[in-house]
Amino acid sequence: MIGIVDYNAGNIKSVERALLSLNAQYKISGNPKELEDADKIIFPGVGDAFYAMEQLKKTGFDSFLKAYAQSGKPLAGICLGSQIVFDYSEEGDTECLGLLKGKIRHFKNLIKDTSNIKIPHMGWNDIQIINGSSKYLKGICSGDSFYFVHSYVIVPDDETIVKAYSDYNYKVPAVVEKDNITVFQFHPEKSGEKGMQILKNFISL
C-alpha cells in the first residue's frame, strides 16, 4: 500500500487521480499513525516552504518522514516535497527536513541574468538523464518532457545524486535520488504518459 502524506500543502487530488488510473492501492491521511504500515510513501506539495514546514510540524509528519526515511522504505517527493527533504530553503528562510544534504535557492540567486527566462519555471521542459539514472526512470529517455512549476531550485551538496536535469538557463535538478529517497521537481502526475510511467515504476519496483 502506498501512503500519501496530506499536510494541507499538497497536490493531493491530482496524485490520487493518477494512482486511481493505475489501479494502485493507496491511503491518503493527515495522521502519520495511519501511514505507518505503508510500503511506500508519496510526499507531494505545492506552495510555500515555510508554510509547508509549519504544517509538517503541526501534524507530526516532520518526525514521521524522518523515521520513514531511516526505515529504508521507498519515499518519493514531488515538487515542493522534492525541495523540503533537503536541509534549508531560501523561501521564508526555512529549516527543512534534512533527509538529503543541500539547499533550495531562488533562480535569481543562481542565474546572473534572468531577463530572458520567466520565473516561475512553468510548463513543459525536457530532461537529460545523468549519473546512472534511477530505476523509476525505466522507460524514460533523455529528451522526454515533463511539467514543471517552481521558482526555487534544488542545489544538493553531492551533485552525483542528481539523476536527471532540465536546462532552464541553469541545470535544474529534475530527479534526485539517494538510497531509498527519490524526488521529482516536476509533476509526474501532470506529465501525461511519461509521468504515468514514472508512477507505474514507483508502484511496481
SVG drawing of the C-alpha trace seen along z (x, -y; Angstrom):
<svg xmlns="http://www.w3.org/2000/svg" viewBox="-9 -41 38 45">
<polyline fill="none" stroke="black" stroke-width="0.4" points="0.0,0.0 1.2,-3.5 0.7,-6.2 0.1,-9.8 1.0,-12.5 -1.8,-15.1 -0.4,-18.1 -2.6,-20.9 0.1,-21.8 -0.1,-19.0 -1.4,-18.5 -3.3,-15.5 -6.2,-15.3 -4.0,-15.0 -1.8,-12.4 -4.9,-10.5 -6.4,-10.5 -3.1,-9.2 -2.9,-6.4 -6.6,-5.5 -6.0,-5.3 -3.1,-2.9 -5.3,-0.7 -2.8,-1.3 -3.7,-0.6 -3.2,-3.8 -4.2,-5.6 -4.4,-9.4 -4.1,-10.6 -3.3,-13.7 -2.5,-11.4 1.1,-9.9 0.0,-6.9 -2.4,-5.9 0.5,-5.7 3.0,-3.7 2.1,-0.5 2.6,-2.0 5.1,-0.1 5.9,-3.3 5.3,-7.0 4.5,-9.8 5.2,-13.2 3.6,-15.8 3.5,-19.6 2.8,-22.9 3.2,-26.4 5.4,-27.9 8.3,-26.1 7.8,-27.9 4.1,-27.2 4.7,-23.6 7.2,-23.1 4.8,-24.6 2.1,-22.2 4.5,-19.2 5.4,-20.2 1.8,-20.7 0.7,-17.3 3.8,-15.4 4.7,-14.5 8.2,-16.0 9.3,-13.3 7.3,-10.7 9.1,-11.4 12.5,-11.4 11.8,-8.0 10.3,-6.6 13.4,-7.7 15.6,-5.9 13.5,-2.7 14.8,-2.2 11.3,-2.0 10.8,-4.0 10.0,-7.7 9.1,-9.9 8.9,-13.7 7.1,-15.7 7.6,-19.5 7.7,-21.2 8.0,-17.8 11.2,-17.4 12.6,-20.5 11.9,-20.4 13.5,-17.0 16.8,-19.0 18.4,-21.0 17.3,-24.5 15.2,-26.7 15.8,-30.4 12.0,-30.6 11.0,-32.0 14.5,-31.3 13.2,-27.8 15.0,-25.0 13.7,-21.9 13.7,-18.1 17.4,-17.4 16.8,-14.0 19.2,-14.9 22.1,-17.3 21.7,-20.6 19.9,-23.9 17.0,-25.2 17.8,-28.5 15.8,-31.0 16.5,-31.2 17.6,-34.8 20.3,-33.8 21.7,-31.2 21.5,-32.9 23.1,-36.3 20.8,-37.4 17.2,-36.2 15.8,-38.7 15.3,-36.1 13.5,-33.5 10.2,-33.5 10.0,-32.8 8.4,-30.7 9.7,-28.0 6.2,-26.9 5.3,-24.4 6.8,-21.5 10.6,-21.0 12.7,-18.1 15.1,-16.3 18.6,-14.8 19.4,-11.6 22.8,-11.5 24.7,-9.8 23.3,-6.3 19.7,-7.3 17.1,-5.9 15.1,-2.7 12.0,-4.9 13.1,-6.3 12.8,-2.9 11.2,-3.6 12.1,-7.3 14.7,-8.7 16.7,-11.9 14.6,-14.4 11.3,-13.3 9.3,-16.3 7.6,-16.8 5.5,-19.5 7.3,-21.9 6.1,-24.7 8.7,-26.2 10.7,-29.3 13.2,-27.6 15.9,-25.1 17.5,-22.1 21.2,-22.6 22.5,-19.3 25.8,-19.1 26.6,-16.0 25.9,-16.5 26.1,-12.8 22.7,-12.2 21.2,-14.2 19.8,-11.6 18.2,-13.9 18.2,-17.7 16.3,-20.2 18.0,-23.1 16.4,-26.4 19.5,-28.7 20.7,-26.6 20.9,-22.8 17.9,-22.4 17.9,-19.1 14.7,-17.3 15.2,-13.9 17.4,-13.4 18.0,-10.0 19.9,-8.8 19.3,-5.3 15.6,-4.9 14.7,-8.6 13.8,-9.8 12.4,-13.2 10.9,-14.8 11.0,-18.6 8.4,-18.2 4.9,-16.8 4.8,-13.2 1.0,-13.1 0.5,-16.1 3.1,-14.9 1.0,-12.7 2.1,-9.2 5.7,-9.6 4.8,-10.9 2.4,-8.0 5.3,-5.6 7.3,-7.0 4.4,-6.5 3.9,-3.0 7.6,-2.3 7.3,-3.6 4.3,-1.4 5.8,1.8 9.5,1.6"/>
</svg>
